[in-house]
Amino acid sequence: MGTEQYNMTLFQTVDDAWNAQDLKTFANRHAKYVIVHSPAQPDQIGLEAHTEFALNSFKAFPDC
């Protein structure tokens, strides 16, 4: 498997974890010191902040 396909596979697991609200897999696919830039949101600095963002998103959009 080439690098591009490997990266696509990893990203798909993050996407699947988000959709399943599987925070264990979600956390395992991110670095502890991840920095996430989202439109119209403050940067999420660190895994804890990114996880909090995920939990708030799940609450705001429970059927997604």
Secondary structure, DSSP 8 states (H G I E B T S, - for coil): --HHHHHHHHHHHHHHHHHHT-HHHHHHTS-TT-EE--TTS--EESHHHHHHHHHHHHHHSTT-
